[in-house]
Amino acid sequence: MKRLSKTKKVLTGIALILLLLIAGGAVYMYPAFTFFFQTETQQLDKDLTIVLGGGGNSGILVTDKALVVIDTKMGGDAGDLFKLAKEKAAGKSILVINTHYHGDHVKGNHFYKGSRIFIGNYDKAFLQKEVDPDNMPTDYVKDSLVLDLGNETVMLYDLGQAHTYHDMVVYLKNRKILFSGDLIFHHINPFLKKESGADVDKWLAALHVILNKFDLEKVVPGHGATGGKELVRSMIDYFGDMKAAEKDPSKANDLKAKYKDWVEMPMMTSPQATIDYIRETGH
Ligand SMILES: [Zn+2]
């Protein structure tokens, strides 16, 4: 009898520990999953809507000549975005822009059959391996492309290798708004993958190009909330600090602590993961 109650106590203890681990895990994972699976729609002005989350952040812009969709999300949120775009298009043709090829930005492309879908100048064979046939873009932008759409001029710039091999940013000239794609993660540790072409030094160079090239009133990052020019600077500081931490491990803890409130994607992104990536790739 006494032994049984002891076993019971041990089992209850184990169950409690497991519950705590699951709850702790859920709290740890929650911030990362909210920006992937929750959306927030913001009307920036009469003709410009942004939908944050549900994959990468997206934009829907009504112009005199066409409706522009920037990044098409994934899963159910991609369908919702398309519905909203179709409504706002009110019969106008739709132009789609992908800032880069990752699934969270292109997996809704298949909804826009018959539309032109612009992306940076990737090698087509590479994209065919990475993107489902249904979601393949139709037009590759070499360096830049200016779309004069009447009441807004939409400027596309392939900034080359950074987060992937050909990241494209979209600048709305009249509004001075930049859609940066994943060149900027706002308060989120960035996703770095060798197979995608992520290169921290080239990424830093692209961020400096953004700072110098554009008059910025607002920045819509690839993930996270919108902001101003300071978003570009915070990304530059982050990579600068992670490079310094890699070079001098005695400073690593202090440098990593500066970013303790930046969201981590469990098992994928963190200050330490960035430092390891810099070490592994040599830049
Ligand atoms: Zn993304």
Residues whose N, C-alpha, C, O or C-beta is under 5 A from the ligand:
A	BS01	ZN	G56 D104 D182 G222
